[in-house]
C-alpha cells in the first residue's frame, strides 16, 4: 500500500486520472452518434460557440496561471487561503472536465469517419477544433495547479 500524503497537502492531478477521464469521454463521444441514430434523433453539430468557449476558458486559465506564478513563485507573495483553494479547485475541475470534453469531442469526430453523411466532414473538423480547445483547457488547468505550489520547509503551505 502506498503511504497517505501528509495531512493538509494536495497532490497535483496525475496523468492517469486525466487519461481515465479522457478515455471515458472518448467512449461516450464515440457512442453518441450510433445511439442517436438508433433513437431516430439528429446528431448534434459542433459549432464555433462550443469550440470558442473552450479556447476562451483555456486563455483565462493560462492568464490566471501566469498571474499566480508571478505572485507566488517570483514575488514570493502568499495567497489568502480562500484564494489558493479557489484556484486549486478551479484548476482541478477544469483539468478533469477538459479531459472529458477532449475525449468526447475526439470520440464524436471518430464516429463520423467513413460515414456518408452530408455534414459528416464538417462535424469531424469542428469536433477536432473543439478537442484542441479542450486539450488547451487541460494544459491551462495544469499550469494553474502548478503555479499554486508553494515550497517551504516547516512553514505552512
Secondary structure in CASP SS format (residue, H / E / C, confidence):
PFRMAT SS
TARGET T0000
AUTHOR 0000-0000-0000
METHOD secondary structure of the structure
MODEL  1
X C 1.00
X C 1.00
X C 1.00
X C 1.00
X C 1.00
X C 1.00
X C 1.00
X C 1.00
X C 1.00
X C 1.00
X C 1.00
X C 1.00
X C 1.00
X C 1.00
X H 1.00
X H 1.00
X H 1.00
X H 1.00
X H 1.00
X H 1.00
X H 1.00
X H 1.00
X H 1.00
X H 1.00
X H 1.00
X H 1.00
X H 1.00
X H 1.00
X H 1.00
X H 1.00
X H 1.00
X H 1.00
X H 1.00
X H 1.00
X H 1.00
X H 1.00
X H 1.00
X H 1.00
X C 1.00
X C 1.00
X C 1.00
X C 1.00
X C 1.00
X C 1.00
X C 1.00
X C 1.00
X C 1.00
X H 1.00
X H 1.00
X H 1.00
X H 1.00
X H 1.00
X H 1.00
X H 1.00
X H 1.00
X H 1.00
X H 1.00
X H 1.00
X H 1.00
X H 1.00
X H 1.00
X H 1.00
X H 1.00
X H 1.00
X H 1.00
X H 1.00
X H 1.00
X H 1.00
X H 1.00
X H 1.00
X H 1.00
X H 1.00
X H 1.00
X H 1.00
X C 1.00
X C 1.00
X C 1.00
X C 1.00
X C 1.00
X C 1.00
X H 1.00
X H 1.00
X H 1.00
X H 1.00
X H 1.00
X H 1.00
X H 1.00
X H 1.00
X H 1.00
X H 1.00
X H 1.00
X H 1.00
X H 1.00
X H 1.00
X H 1.00
X H 1.00
X H 1.00
X H 1.00
X H 1.00
X H 1.00
X H 1.00
X H 1.00
X H 1.00
X H 1.00
X H 1.00
X H 1.00
X H 1.00
X H 1.00
X H 1.00
X H 1.00
X H 1.00
X H 1.00
X C 1.00
X C 1.00
X C 1.00
X C 1.00
X C 1.00
X C 1.00
X C 1.00
X H 1.00
X H 1.00
X H 1.00
X H 1.00
X H 1.00
X H 1.00
X H 1.00
X H 1.00
X H 1.00
X H 1.00
X H 1.00
X H 1.00
X H 1.00
X H 1.00
X H 1.00
X H 1.00
X H 1.00
X H 1.00
X H 1.00
X H 1.00
X H 1.00
X H 1.00
X H 1.00
X H 1.00
X H 1.00
X H 1.00
X H 1.00
X H 1.00
X C 1.00
X C 1.00
X C 1.00
X C 1.00
X C 1.00
X C 1.00
X C 1.00
X C 1.00
X C 1.00
X C 1.00
END
